[in-house]
Amino acid sequence: MIAEFEKLGRMSWFSHLDLQSTMQRALRRADLPVRYSQGYNPHVNLAFATALSVGAQSRCELMDVELEEAVAPEAFAQRLNACLPEGLKIRRARLADDHAPALTARMAEAGYEVRVPGLDLRAKVEGFLASGEVIVEKRSKKGVKPVNIRPMVHALACEWDGENSKLTMILEQTNANSLKAELLLQALGAGERYACLRTGLYAQGAQGERVELFEAAKE
Amino acid sequence: MLYDAIAPLLPGVQKPARYTGGEVNMVKKNPEAVRVRFAFCFPDTYEVGMSHLGMKILYHILNKREEFYCERVFAPWMDMERAMRENQIPLYSLETFTPVRDFDLVGFTLQYEMSYTNVLNMLDLAGIPMTWRERDAVDAPFVVCGGPCAFNPEPLADFVDLFMVGDGEEQILELCEHYDAWKARGGTREEFLLEMANIEGNYVPRFYEAQYDGAGEFAGLVRTRDDVPARIRKRCIPDLDHADYPDRIIVPFTEIVHDRVMLEVARGCTRGCRFCQAGMLYRPQRERSLERLTDLARKLLASTGYEEMSLSSLSTGDYSHLPELARALVEEHGCKKVAISLPSLRIDSVLGETLEQTQSVRKTGLTFAPEAGTQRLRDVINKGVTEQQLYDSVHDAFSKGWSGVKLYFMIGLPTETQEDLDGIAHLAQVVLDAYFAVPKEQRQKGLRVGVSASSFVPKPFTPFQWEPQNSIEELQEKQHYLKEKLHMRSVNFNWHEPHLSFLEAAFARGDRRLCAVLRAAHARGCKFDGWTEAFDFEAWMGAFADCGLTCAQFAQKRFALDAPLPWDHIDAGVTKAFLRREWEKALRGEVSPDCRIHCHGCGINQFCKGVCKSCE
């Protein structure tokens, strides 16, 4: 079963690891026929498309849950929602083919909306879009290394309403290469007091067009 | 709402989910629609506090009543505290983000002495005056305390309006009911507290006065008015089976210390170890029935989705129906991949090999607590473990595939000699021998023997309550000696910080003079004393000096047998005569067998009539 869910408000403060146990326990409370892994510490076979940074909200997280027996997607969403805390909510669900590629394998891009209070970032955004190369220090497990993030920004726009900058962005998000919204925000000098909302996870369609990952995972 | 002011701080602190609540099974009520609001404060971090069973029980009991609302408050870690102070954010509850100062009743549970500075710091962060005198002047919330440390309430007497001593299930409801009635009819704070002081189990320190002799030593506590009881009897729930117990508990998002369903199978212990305070305070031993426990287990697992459950009590191995309970739980919940944690010692006898293979049972680490190195000293402390039992148990475990074992000891016990320290090293050797006695092809590789030595802390209401603690130097010398002795292959020795035990000893047996020390320590920035990264011994010594006192005069005091003790006004059910008899037997090296075998007349059966099965 592929399910899209939102993670809003207070629910944005726990980590990806915490999300895993939270979902597992919700599935257990809902008494859904989940499939367990083998081994000494059996756990629910559950995979997320991608992690969300602590503090960020989302209305489009995706997870893939293996079930032992068929459940109608509407019933799945309804039963799970009855067991989820306020702020976590299944928006839609659909059956997935057991042999379909994993969500992570199909994922290409992620979209965000960010509100930055008190800073007009329009000029910075224009400058960023005009450059061919923007090098930032990217921290990974192997240490810090310089990376050109410009090609990983597939869309970027900024509006200013007199009080807040509202940024919309679509960033590369694949298994091999991904750009976190924080890193771009840092490069734009957005400070630390911003509110980040993930608005979409996308795959690449047959003609290279942008399609919703939720839909794409159907085939 | 306060949340909007808090959210911007969260990206800058560790583990922000500690500060935002909203967990599954959190109780939501309209604060406007309730009559009494109770802030249940745990003076430590979220992960520690959320693991505490007492809080889960009382949260459930209070919130079952529509007209009361109990909310949770934990001590923010130092990074969050700094951010809150910088942004003028007061201490708040996780349920509704309400400032703690806006509650009717602010309750703290006192689980260990080294959390007292956190109590003061949390009041400070809440903007609530720390002493009851100051609070009277501004009509701040009442501050109430319970938990095991409430059995010697004196070091907190200046700060607390009301102590609740003993089992809290009934007491906490009475408190809210009386508060509600008092608020409705209008009256003075003193009138309310006087009413409370006359209910069993309640101690209102302002109605009592400490006396000191010519040398400034504690000489007794007297009541200042005759309409309050001279002695405060602890509360005791005689029938645990009918006592309320939560059928749903909050499931935290972020990992806590004990992240599982805890099923309290029994309260109290019959073993009578002479150093153990809990073993005396929670008498008589009471059990829940098999039916009640299997029913609770079913409801708790269904309402939480937890994948693990532990059986909780002071001595779960002694629960009368353990084999039936374990089997029933494994049979019912094993298919849902629920692991039942059992005390490792009893697994084989309880379940047999077939069930062990189902993997539905998670063995807790293999641990043994001989507590002392020689049979002589184990007899002194009445710890009924023999060398042969230890050998047999670990040999059996090693042949079943275990390769790690932990041994717990105490140093600085009364009558301890060098021979007893040598005995600790000897027992480590016994464990090694047991391992090598298992044929090589049968035993697991990678033997690890952990030996841990904590420092003895004399506690009120134990037979050792009169005894002095060793000095820090003595304890360090013993630790050093053991470190040399335990320089063995596969053995890892670790010890507890003796400076912390030194302070713990002072506060465990201290009197009202320590209130000033506590305030001075808080002023010098002491908090989270139980955490190595926060503990500041120099600041503490400075605080004692500020008050013209020393920590040693409390920790290393030998009380005369007939001297008044700072906790004499509390009646814990066990009599002073019994504790004295046990102390005398200890010095003679005489054991007192488990009281299910033989009654030693501790007094609890007269106190809590007919509950104690062994004395019938």
Interface residues (C-beta under 8 A of the other chain):
Chain A: G9 R10 M11 W13 F14 S15 D18 L19 S21 T22 Q24 R25 A26 L27 R28 R29 D31 Y36 Y40 P42 H43 V54 G55 C83 L84 P85 E86 G87 E192 R193
Chain B: Y3 P8 L10 P11 G12 P16 A17 Y19 T20 G21 G22 E23 V24 M26 V251 F253 T254 E255 A302 S303 T304 G305 Y306 E307 K336 K337 Q359
